[in-house]
């Protein structure tokens, strides 16, 4: 049986597609607001727990373990989305959950309250983005165009842009109006994701029942629409997500210890340290649109293996160079890592499970919580055993394992257009 016939792809630029389509345009704005709000609060939440609620530093660090409920919540939301096809309805409910969660934390009076709220409410809020990307995939499948993957990259770039602006704006806002006001502002940003979407409804999911030229063999195994995919069908997605976790775990280690290393051992000026940290997202934004173009030429998984290789080189720079130039080189290489993974990760995840793109999106996007926990645990143990900068050998090893895994996957799985 062949897949559902689709009309020939229309050739136009990704930018024109985004500007001319209300869903694409609204998703871009919504993802920017999501990244802006969350990244503004993320660096400040531990300080809020310590200064406003009296937590100890170790207790404040345990707050991030509440993110481990996000993959479970994401899977539940994704599964329901694939059964019902109501992507944007679930997206709106998740955004409302985010508003209630951040507002609840802002008004917390007891230390236990943020922990419970984060674990039980914000875990579901994190599924909003995955539902939006699932809605995008449905619409893109119903309107074939050569630049469709560029649309996904632009929406993903908007999320990254929010992360570039958010930490700086959040620090200023907290200094001017206080930490509780900042958390309320994050709640408003989370709810505001709904506004650019208006009353839009997404296209119905496109079902595939047999392999086709533009679908992975793993995800094209016969499935019954409305049912959860079997575990064997999900194995390639789970393997890919596990490799992504290995790469992303290095970010937790880097942000925890690279500033300390630069300030306390290398004695770099604050302006230099800030420039080192800030150069990565700029490189990432520049490279993201090119990643889709290059990925089409050499293959998405081979390019991601190269990207993971940049992660190995970046962490070796941190571990071995001991200079400002080495730190800049490492961060530029890390920009290369995320210029590839941020642009292509969600695309590959959806292609590995095309019969359940909401589930695929939720599993992939919520995996950052697992990687943060892995990075925090291994980084804490590693710095105690190895010290600085030798702790960066750990994320270098993680990235090397990801390189090997992605090379193996690229030989066994086809996900390219």
Order of alpha helices (4+ residues) and beta strands (2+ residues): alpha-alpha-alpha-alpha-alpha-alpha-alpha-alpha-alpha-alpha-alpha-alpha-alpha-alpha-alpha-alpha
